Amino acid sequence: MFNLDALLRDNIRRLVPYSSARDEFRGQAAVFLDANENSFGSPVNANYHRYPDPLQSALKEKLSRIKGVPVQNMFLGNGSDEAIDILFRAFCEPGKDNVILLPPTYGMYEVSATINDVEVRKAVLRPDFQLDPDAIAELIDERTKLLFVCSPNNPTGNSIEREDIEMVLNNFEGLVVIDEAYINFARQKTFIAELQEYPNLVILQTLSKAWGLAGLRLGMAFASEGIIEVFNKVKPPYNVSSSTQQLALEALENVEQVNEWIRRIVGQREELRKLLPQFSFVKKIFPSDANFLLVQVEDARRLYGHLVQHGIVVRDRSKIILCEGCLRITVGTEEENRKLLEALAVF
């Protein structure tokens, strides 16, 4: 039986969060003399002399309509990395608890675990990059607090079988964190609709990929109201800047533009899948539900260096388990992909 209170660290359970006047104030006001701001303004923008909305209310309302998620089930942070770090700080006792990762996967999970002195246990994916339920079950004990599933997975690009994720959700008493950073490019549906069904479910998404807002650093976490309350309890009071909130609101007015970019990216992804096999050094192109392709090649390190010499940077994943000899190639614009193919032609 899932018990959120039992998962929390004792010090977080007892924590009285920092509360600003902007958290406590309700209603309309014309004069703000509560936060020791510079009331004369800012040399950059007249609005930047005020601290941002600590709970990003307007932005959450907009996202709520787009995502179909109530505001109380939503956390916004400085990229998904902030949400990942909060999960470790709130639920994992340093030096005592452990988490399960499913390599090959996004490297920041392990970095955050190490920073927070939390043991990492690894259930390596099967050769087809799907979950190994038996391997996961063998690693779980009473100190296992979190399990991270990246779907579509980075760096492999594939979606994890939905039935396998559901099996974990039904049998694991800790938090199951599904990282859906690439979900906009996938055929598989988001798990957002299952939030009410699984109290131990946390979903991570981002505006960095399909929405093209990587420079703003805005991540989202969706979970039960109780888990979101924990996020808000632990986060810094003003964790998302005014400029990020405003620019994100403007971007969210352009859903059709983003959908068009997604169609073009998926189209270019499939075009690259067709064209890359023409090169004799390309050994395998793995199926992808993301905006990148994992490509196994002969002498990945040398090919990586060759591309750099032509002004093209890809990601060398050749030393990662199950990704031996692989480069991860982001799907670019039509022009960028043309330059990539031209450079490959002279390797």
C-alpha positions, 0 to 999 in steps of 0.5 A: 500500500502506497504511503506518501507520509512514510516515504518522506524524510523526517526533516522534510515532514517537520519542515516549516517552509519559507513563506513570503508576503506574496504567498500570504497575500490575497487580493489586489494591491497598488503599493508593495512594501513587503519584500525590500525591492527597489521601488524605483524600478529596474534599468532593464525592465520596469517589471523586473524590480519585483520578485516573481510570482512564487507559485507561477499562477498565471503560467500554471493556469495556461498550462492546465488548459493545454495539458488537462491537469489541475493546477494543484497537480502541477509543479514548475521548476528551473528545468526538470533537473530541479524537480529531480533534485527535489525528489532526492532531497525530499524522499531520500535519506542520505547514506541510507536510502537507494533508488533504481535507475534503468541504464542506459538512461539520462545521466542526471538521475545518477548525478543528483543521486550522488550529490545527495549521497543516495545509493544507485541500483541499476537494472540494465535494460534488455538488449531491445531497450525495454524493462527487465521486471525481474531485474528490477524486482531483485533490487527493491528493498525497504529503503528503495524510494524512487524508480526512474523510467525515461520514456521515450528514453534518452539516449536510445530514443524508444518508448518503454512498453506501457504494460511494463511501466504499469506493472512497476506502478502497481507493484512498487511502493515508492515513487515511480518517476516517468520522464517524458521530456520527448513525449511530444515526438512519440506515438505513445501517449503521456501517462498524465491521464493516469495520475488519479489512478496511481498515487505513486506516479510522478511525471516529468515534462519540459518546454526545452524540447518540442517547445524550443525553450531550452534557454528558459529552463522551465520544467514541469512535474505532475503528481498527486496534490500531496506530492506537489505540496512537498515540491512546493515546500522544498523549492526556493521561494522564487525558483522561476524568474519573471522573464521565464514566466512571461516568455513561456506564457507568450510561447504557449499562445503558439500551439499550432506553430509548435505542432508544425515544428513537431511534424517537420522534426518527425518527418526529418527524423524518418528522412534521416532513417532512410538516408543514413544506411547508404553509408557503409560505416553505419551498422544500425539505426535504432527506432526512435520516438524522440527528436534524435536517432541513436546510430551504431557506426564503425569507429564512433570516436573517429567519426565524432572527430570527423564531424567536429572538424566539419563544424557538426557536434553530435553526442558520443554515447559509445562508452555507455552500456548497450550503446557501444559504438553509437552516436546520438544525432539530434534531428536538425533543420532540413539545412542542418541535416543536409550538412550532416549528410554531406560531411558523412559522405566524405568520411 
